[in-house]
Amino acid sequence: MYTAPLTIDFTSAPTDPIERLMWLSGAREAFEQQLQAEFQRCYFDARRTGRLDTALALGLHSRKRIMAYTRHENERRGRMLKWNDGH
């Protein structure tokens, strides 16, 4: 598992505590969206390359969540794939 520290630049965050809290909330939402999109792409690629069982075995997300990720990514790409993989 990847364990290198993640560096986040807070230099553009407001110094006022209330404004900073609002800024941090928006930053967290933006980060979560990007993280979810990356999980979606990774699970899709794992399924596309026949390694979905390995991805499922990692236990990072529920099977239902993983299948939703692969479905959404397939739809985002124009429903290019018909899986026929038993999942």
Secondary structure as GFF3:
##gff-version 3
##sequence-region A 1 87
A	DSSP	alpha_helix	17	48	.	.	.	ID=ss1
A	DSSP	alpha_helix	52	57	.	.	.	ID=ss2
A	DSSP	alpha_helix	63	76	.	.	.	ID=ss3
###
